[in-house]
Amino acid sequence: MDIESIVAQLRQELERIEYAIAALVELGPAAPRRGRPPKKSQVVQVTGQKRRTMSASARAKIAAAQRARWAKQKSASAPKKAAPAQKKAAGRKPMSPAMRKKLSAMMKARWAARKRR
């Protein structure tokens, strides 16, 4: 056989194999994709319209307004943190000297009774 005829037969065989692969791929069900879709499908581009851009001055105004909001939020939340500490300190009145003396005598009597046992 001639080399050219062998090459022609191999090309015919290659075409038949490619056709069979394409037919099998079309028959098989595609496995459902799991998880987040790829980014290309997430972005919906509107044809004929350009995306709007914000000017530097507009960005600066928005940033200043946001900084003011943050400062207001921080100043509003600062006194709330200090308030519970004051309530905790004012929860109990200090003991009078007379009451302290009475309590001391009661405890001494209890301990003496325990030692006697």
N, CA, C and O atoms as a DFTB+ gen file, in Angstrom:
468 C
 N C O
     1  1       0.821      -1.184       0.000
     2  2       0.000       0.000       0.000
     3  2       0.860       1.240       0.000
     4  3       2.007       1.266       0.448
     5  1       0.245       2.234      -0.518
     6  2       0.892       3.530      -0.638
     7  2       0.716       4.320       0.669
     8  3      -0.313       4.181       1.331
     9  1       1.670       5.117       1.037
    10  2       1.600       5.912       2.276
    11  2       0.447       6.905       2.207
    12  3      -0.211       7.159       3.217
    13  1       0.197       7.462       1.041
    14  2      -0.890       8.441       0.899
    15  2      -2.249       7.795       1.151
    16  3      -3.129       8.411       1.752
    17  1      -2.420       6.575       0.701
    18  2      -3.689       5.880       0.932
    19  2      -3.862       5.531       2.409
    20  3      -4.978       5.569       2.926
    21  1      -2.773       5.193       3.089
    22  2      -2.830       4.907       4.523
    23  2      -3.247       6.162       5.293
    24  3      -4.086       6.097       6.192
    25  1      -2.662       7.290       4.936
    26  2      -2.987       8.570       5.596
    27  2      -4.460       8.909       5.350
    28  3      -5.138       9.377       6.264
    29  1      -4.968       8.682       4.132
    30  2      -6.368       8.965       3.801
    31  2      -7.300       8.086       4.623
    32  3      -8.319       8.560       5.124
    33  1      -6.949       6.784       4.767
    34  2      -7.774       5.886       5.572
    35  2      -7.787       6.290       7.053
    36  3      -8.823       6.228       7.716
    37  1      -6.627       6.702       7.554
    38  2      -6.556       7.145       8.959
    39  2      -7.398       8.410       9.184
    40  3      -8.040       8.545      10.226
    41  1      -7.399       9.329       8.222
    42  2      -8.221      10.544       8.340
    43  2      -9.708      10.194       8.334
    44  3     -10.490      10.792       9.073
    45  1     -10.103       9.215       7.491
    46  2     -11.505       8.785       7.468
    47  2     -11.896       8.167       8.812
    48  3     -12.982       8.415       9.337
    49  1     -10.996       7.368       9.345
    50  2     -11.246       6.748      10.651
    51  2     -11.363       7.809      11.747
    52  3     -12.199       7.692      12.643
    53  1     -10.531       8.832      11.674
    54  2     -10.568       9.925      12.640
    55  2     -11.907      10.677      12.565
    56  3     -12.482      11.040      13.592
    57  1     -12.387      10.900      11.354
    58  2     -13.680      11.573      11.180
    59  2     -14.809      10.746      11.788
    60  3     -15.694      11.295      12.444
    61  1     -14.785       9.430      11.576
    62  2     -15.809       8.554      12.137
    63  2     -15.769       8.569      13.673
    64  3     -16.816       8.587      14.320
    65  1     -14.569       8.562      14.252
    66  2     -14.426       8.588      15.712
    67  2     -14.951       9.909      16.275
    68  3     -15.655       9.912      17.285
    69  1     -14.618      11.023      15.634
    70  2     -15.091      12.330      16.100
    71  2     -16.616      12.418      16.024
    72  3     -17.258      12.982      16.910
    73  1     -17.186      11.856      14.959
    74  2     -18.640      11.855      14.806
    75  2     -19.291      11.031      15.908
    76  3     -20.319      11.430      16.456
    77  1     -18.701       9.885      16.238
    78  2     -19.236       9.020      17.287
    79  2     -19.146       9.705      18.654
    80  3     -20.070       9.600      19.461
    81  1     -18.036      10.407      18.918
    82  2     -17.870      11.120      20.189
    83  2     -18.922      12.212      20.311
    84  3     -19.525      12.375      21.372
    85  1     -19.150      12.966      19.231
    86  2     -20.143      14.038      19.260
    87  2     -21.539      13.480      19.520
    88  3     -22.315      14.077      20.266
    89  1     -21.859      12.350      18.914
    90  2     -23.171      11.743      19.112
    91  2     -23.345      11.279      20.558
    92  3     -24.425      11.432      21.128
    93  1     -22.302      10.720      21.152
    94  2     -22.377      10.253      22.536
    95  2     -22.507      11.416      23.519
    96  3     -23.217      11.315      24.520
    97  1     -21.827      12.502      23.233
    98  2     -21.899      13.663      24.116
    99  2     -23.305      14.241      24.112
   100  3     -23.801      14.657      25.159
   101  1     -23.952      14.274      22.963
   102  2     -25.308      14.807      22.869
   103  2     -26.315      13.908      23.577
   104  3     -27.310      14.401      24.108
   105  1     -26.078      12.614      23.593
   106  2     -27.014      11.686      24.218
   107  2     -26.967      11.736      25.741
   108  3     -28.001      11.665      26.406
   109  1     -25.773      11.857      26.281
   110  2     -25.607      11.809      27.734
   111  2     -26.195      13.033      28.408
   112  3     -26.016      14.156      27.936
   113  1     -26.918      12.810      29.543
   114  2     -27.473      13.966      30.260
   115  2     -26.360      14.739      30.954
   116  3     -25.429      14.154      31.508
   117  1     -26.470      16.043      30.916
   118  2     -25.460      16.882      31.567
   119  2     -25.707      16.846      33.073
   120  3     -26.844      16.998      33.519
   121  1     -24.683      16.650      33.833
   122  2     -24.805      16.614      35.292
   123  2     -25.202      18.003      35.779
   124  3     -24.646      19.001      35.321
   125  1     -26.157      18.078      36.704
   126  2     -26.554      19.400      37.191
   127  2     -25.406      20.069      37.925
   128  3     -24.695      19.440      38.709
   129  1     -25.241      21.350      37.658
   130  2     -24.167      22.097      38.277
   131  2     -24.536      22.456      39.702
   132  3     -25.659      22.895      39.954
   133  1     -23.609      22.279      40.650
   134  2     -23.876      22.595      42.049
   135  2     -23.076      23.818      42.452
   136  3     -22.006      24.084      41.905
   137  1     -23.602      24.556      43.411
   138  2     -22.872      25.706      43.944
   139  2     -23.206      26.988      43.203
   140  3     -24.168      27.060      42.439
   141  1     -22.393      27.986      43.449
   142  2     -22.598      29.313      42.884
   143  2     -22.290      29.298      41.393
   144  3     -21.300      28.695      40.980
   145  1     -23.113      29.945      40.578
   146  2     -22.825      29.974      39.139
   147  2     -21.561      30.785      38.860
   148  3     -21.186      31.638      39.664
   149  1     -20.915      30.534      37.755
   150  2     -19.689      31.269      37.455
   151  2     -19.968      32.761      37.285
   152  3     -21.099      33.163      37.010
   153  1     -18.937      33.567      37.451
   154  2     -19.103      35.011      37.423
   155  2     -19.610      35.524      36.081
   156  3     -20.315      36.532      36.042
   157  1     -19.280      34.880      35.015
   158  2     -19.715      35.349      33.702
   159  2     -21.238      35.377      33.599
   160  3     -21.798      36.295      33.000
   161  1     -21.911      34.388      34.173
   162  2     -23.361      34.337      34.077
   163  2     -24.021      35.265      35.086
   164  3     -25.188      35.623      34.925
   165  1     -23.284      35.662      36.133
   166  2     -23.859      36.550      37.132
   167  2     -23.979      37.976      36.608
   168  3     -24.935      38.676      36.942
   169  1     -23.046      38.407      35.812
   170  2     -23.039      39.775      35.325
   171  2     -23.951      39.865      34.115
   172  3     -23.722      39.213      33.095
   173  1     -24.984      40.678      34.242
   174  2     -25.908      40.873      33.126
   175  2     -25.550      42.206      32.491
   176  3     -25.700      43.258      33.114
   177  1     -25.086      42.163      31.270
   178  2     -24.683      43.384      30.592
   179  2     -25.801      43.858      29.680
   180  3     -26.336      43.094      28.876
   181  1     -26.140      45.116      29.819
   182  2     -27.161      45.705      28.971
   183  2     -26.453      46.255      27.745
   184  3     -25.541      47.074      27.858
   185  1     -26.875      45.804      26.584
   186  2     -26.211      46.241      25.365
   187  2     -26.664      47.638      24.992
   188  3     -27.828      47.996      25.175
   189  1     -25.744      48.418      24.473
   190  2     -26.078      49.753      24.013
   191  2     -25.989      50.811      25.096
   192  3     -26.045      51.999      24.777
   193  1     -25.852      50.437      26.368
   194  2     -25.750      51.423      27.433
   195  2     -24.395      51.301      28.106
   196  3     -23.911      50.201      28.375
   197  1     -23.790      52.459      28.375
   198  2     -22.513      52.452      29.071
   199  2     -22.774      52.467      30.569
   200  3     -23.797      52.971      31.033
   201  1     -21.858      51.923      31.292
   202  2     -21.983      51.916      32.744
   203  2     -21.667      53.313      33.269
   204  3     -20.717      53.955      32.822
   205  1     -22.470      53.773      34.218
   206  2     -22.273      55.114      34.749
   207  2     -21.083      55.133      35.698
   208  3     -20.828      54.168      36.419
   209  1     -20.369      56.239      35.685
   210  2     -19.259      56.414      36.607
   211  2     -19.537      57.619      37.485
   212  3     -20.198      58.568      37.063
   213  1     -19.032      57.576      38.704
   214  2     -19.264      58.652      39.655
   215  2     -18.060      59.587      39.650
   216  3     -16.914      59.142      39.581
   217  1     -18.331      60.872      39.723
   218  2     -17.239      61.839      39.730
   219  2     -16.529      61.800      41.075
   220  3     -17.062      61.300      42.065
   221  1     -15.326      62.334      41.089
   222  2     -14.531      62.336      42.316
   223  2     -15.195      63.186      43.390
   224  3     -15.155      62.830      44.568
   225  1     -15.806      64.306      43.003
   226  2     -16.454      65.163      43.999
   227  2     -17.670      64.457      44.614
   228  3     -17.931      64.591      45.809
   229  1     -18.409      63.707      43.793
   230  2     -19.569      62.968      44.314
   231  2     -19.122      61.883      45.286
   232  3     -19.756      61.677      46.321
   233  1     -18.037      61.189      44.960
   234  2     -17.505      60.175      45.871
   235  2     -17.057      60.811      47.183
   236  3     -17.269      60.246      48.255
   237  1     -16.426      62.009      47.095
   238  2     -15.966      62.696      48.307
   239  2     -17.141      63.103      49.182
   240  3     -17.061      62.993      50.405
   241  1     -18.232      63.570      48.580
   242  2     -19.419      63.959      49.350
   243  2     -20.024      62.748      50.055
   244  3     -20.400      62.828      51.224
   245  1     -20.114      61.642      49.348
   246  2     -20.677      60.421      49.932
   247  2     -19.791      59.924      51.075
   248  3     -20.296      59.501      52.115
   249  1     -18.465      59.976      50.881
   250  2     -17.539      59.526      51.925
   251  2     -17.653      60.411      53.162
   252  3     -17.632      59.907      54.285
   253  1     -17.776      61.740      52.968
   254  2     -17.902      62.650      54.109
   255  2     -19.202      62.388      54.868
   256  3     -19.222      62.408      56.099
   257  1     -20.278      62.144      54.136
   258  2     -21.559      61.858      54.782
   259  2     -21.486      60.564      55.582
   260  3     -22.032      60.479      56.682
   261  1     -20.819      59.565      55.037
   262  2     -20.692      58.283      55.741
   263  2     -19.834      58.444      56.991
   264  3     -20.144      57.868      58.034
   265  1     -18.747      59.227      56.894
   266  2     -17.912      59.463      58.074
   267  2     -18.718      60.155      59.169
   268  3     -18.567      59.841      60.349
   269  1     -19.574      61.101      58.774
   270  2     -20.420      61.787      59.752
   271  2     -21.384      60.799      60.412
   272  3     -21.621      60.881      61.617
   273  1     -21.940      59.868      59.634
   274  2     -22.838      58.855      60.200
   275  2     -22.103      57.987      61.202
   276  3     -22.628      57.683      62.274
   277  1     -20.873      57.584      60.850
   278  2     -20.091      56.742      61.766
   279  2     -19.778      57.495      63.054
   280  3     -19.874      56.927      64.142
   281  1     -19.404      58.768      62.939
   282  2     -19.080      59.559      64.120
   283  2     -20.311      59.713      65.011
   284  3     -20.208      59.624      66.235
   285  1     -21.465      59.941      64.405
   286  2     -22.698      60.077      65.168
   287  2     -23.019      58.767      65.881
   288  3     -23.425      58.776      67.043
   289  1     -22.839      57.647      65.193
   290  2     -23.103      56.328      65.778
   291  2     -22.163      56.055      66.945
   292  3     -22.585      55.550      67.985
   293  1     -20.879      56.393      66.767
   294  2     -19.906      56.155      67.831
   295  2     -20.183      57.030      69.043
   296  3     -20.066      56.567      70.177
   297  1     -20.554      58.303      68.818
   298  2     -20.819      59.195      69.941
   299  2     -22.094      58.786      70.669
   300  3     -22.197      58.964      71.882
   301  1     -23.062      58.244      69.945
   302  2     -24.306      57.812      70.586
   303  2     -24.094      56.552      71.409
   304  3     -24.760      56.364      72.427
   305  1     -23.183      55.689      70.991
   306  2     -22.980      54.426      71.703
   307  2     -21.991      54.564      72.858
   308  3     -21.961      53.689      73.724
   309  1     -21.180      55.621      72.909
   310  2     -20.173      55.766      73.961
   311  2     -20.777      55.920      75.354
   312  3     -20.316      55.228      76.261
   313  1     -21.791      56.790      75.597
   314  2     -22.321      56.912      76.961
   315  2     -23.010      55.649      77.459
   316  3     -23.027      55.396      78.664
   317  1     -23.570      54.862      76.571
   318  2     -24.264      53.652      76.986
   319  2     -23.320      52.668      77.663
   320  3     -23.731      51.935      78.563
   321  1     -22.067      52.645      77.243
   322  2     -21.110      51.715      77.829
   323  2     -20.742      52.127      79.254
   324  3     -20.492      51.264      80.095
   325  1     -20.703      53.443      79.540
   326  2     -20.312      53.920      80.858
   327  2     -21.469      53.852      81.854
   328  3     -21.224      53.783      83.059
   329  1     -22.712      53.869      81.393
   330  2     -23.874      53.907      82.272
   331  2     -23.985      52.675      83.179
   332  3     -24.258      52.853      84.366
   333  1     -23.792      51.433      82.698
   334  2     -23.928      50.277      83.591
   335  2     -22.919      50.278      84.729
   336  3     -23.222      49.749      85.798
   337  1     -21.734      50.849      84.547
   338  2     -20.726      50.870      85.600
   339  2     -21.187      51.747      86.755
   340  3     -20.928      51.419      87.913
   341  1     -21.866      52.858      86.466
   342  2     -22.349      53.737      87.518
   343  2     -23.452      53.055      88.316
   344  3     -23.479      53.170      89.541
   345  1     -24.358      52.349      87.653
   346  2     -25.439      51.661      88.336
   347  2     -24.888      50.593      89.278
   348  3     -25.411      50.391      90.374
   349  1     -23.837      49.918      88.845
   350  2     -23.269      48.841      89.638
   351  2     -22.665      49.392      90.936
   352  3     -22.789      48.765      91.988
   353  1     -22.019      50.550      90.871
   354  2     -21.400      51.141      92.047
   355  2     -22.459      51.651      93.020
   356  3     -22.254      51.599      94.233
   357  1     -23.585      52.143      92.508
   358  2     -24.623      52.715      93.367
   359  2     -25.615      51.659      93.833
   360  3     -26.658      52.019      94.377
   361  1     -25.341      50.384      93.647
   362  2     -26.291      49.328      93.971
   363  2     -26.474      49.101      95.459
   364  3     -27.584      48.780      95.883
   365  1     -25.437      49.253      96.274
   366  2     -25.536      48.943      97.699
   367  2     -25.013      50.125      98.525
   368  3     -24.000      50.740      98.190
   369  1     -25.721      50.419      99.594
   370  2     -25.310      51.516     100.474
   371  2     -24.177      51.036     101.374
   372  3     -24.116      49.854     101.710
   373  1     -23.290      51.928     101.763
   374  2     -22.225      51.512     102.691
   375  2     -22.804      51.208     104.083
   376  3     -23.839      51.745     104.478
   377  1     -22.113      50.343     104.796
   378  2     -22.593      49.901     106.109
   379  2     -22.216      50.932     107.171
   380  3     -21.111      51.475     107.167
   381  1     -23.143      51.187     108.067
   382  2     -22.875      52.151     109.155
   383  2     -21.951      51.504     110.185
   384  3     -21.907      50.279     110.294
   385  1     -21.217      52.317     110.938
   386  2     -20.324      51.745     111.961
   387  2     -21.067      50.939     113.026
   388  3     -20.550      49.935     113.516
   389  1     -22.276      51.374     113.386
   390  2     -23.041      50.639     114.404
   391  2     -23.421      49.251     113.883
   392  3     -23.350      48.259     114.608
   393  1     -23.824      49.204     112.614
   394  2     -24.215      47.919     112.023
   395  2     -23.006      47.003     111.889
   396  3     -23.105      45.792     112.089
   397  1     -21.860      47.595     111.546
   398  2     -20.637      46.799     111.424
   399  2     -20.272      46.174     112.778
   400  3     -19.877      45.010     112.841
   401  1     -20.404      46.951     113.852
   402  2     -20.089      46.453     115.184
   403  2     -21.038      45.322     115.589
   404  3     -20.610      44.327     116.174
   405  1     -22.333      45.480     115.275
   406  2     -23.334      44.462     115.599
   407  2     -23.062      43.162     114.833
   408  3     -23.132      42.073     115.403
   409  1     -22.750      43.285     113.528
   410  2     -22.463      42.114     112.695
   411  2     -21.219      41.399     113.188
   412  3     -21.173      40.169     113.199
   413  1     -20.205      42.159     113.599
   414  2     -18.971      41.572     114.094
   415  2     -19.237      40.751     115.356
   416  3     -18.700      39.656     115.519
   417  1     -20.064      41.288     116.238
   418  2     -20.383      40.572     117.480
   419  2     -21.139      39.277     117.183
   420  3     -20.883      38.242     117.799
   421  1     -22.071      39.348     116.231
   422  2     -22.833      38.149     115.859
   423  2     -21.910      37.067     115.300
   424  3     -22.056      35.897     115.652
   425  1     -20.967      37.437     114.440
   426  2     -20.054      36.450     113.844
   427  2     -19.121      35.844     114.898
   428  3     -18.822      34.651     114.864
   429  1     -18.667      36.688     115.835
   430  2     -17.796      36.170     116.903
   431  2     -18.546      35.146     117.753
   432  3     -17.976      34.137     118.169
   433  1     -19.815      35.409     118.005
   434  2     -20.627      34.482     118.796
   435  2     -20.810      33.156     118.051
   436  3     -20.757      32.086     118.658
   437  1     -21.027      33.231     116.730
   438  2     -21.186      32.001     115.931
   439  2     -19.918      31.163     115.945
   440  3     -19.972      29.948     116.134
   441  1     -18.770      31.816     115.743
   442  2     -17.518      31.084     115.717
   443  2     -17.196      30.486     117.091
   444  3     -16.630      29.397     117.185
   445  1     -17.554      31.191     118.128
   446  2     -17.294      30.664     119.474
   447  2     -18.165      29.431     119.723
   448  3     -17.717      28.468     120.346
   449  1     -19.412      29.462     119.236
   450  2     -20.303      28.307     119.398
   451  2     -19.772      27.113     118.618
   452  3     -19.890      25.976     119.077
   453  1     -19.199      27.347     117.469
   454  2     -18.634      26.228     116.684
   455  2     -17.422      25.632     117.362
   456  3     -17.222      24.417     117.342
   457  1     -16.608      26.491     117.966
   458  2     -15.399      25.970     118.613
   459  2     -15.754      25.102     119.811
   460  3     -15.033      24.158     120.133
   461  1     -16.854      25.417     120.466
   462  2     -17.278      24.647     121.638
   463  2     -17.715      23.243     121.267
   464  3     -17.605      22.347     122.104
   465  1     -18.186      23.010     120.107
   466  2     -18.681      21.682     119.705
   467  2     -17.629      20.677     119.648
   468  3     -17.899      19.519     119.326
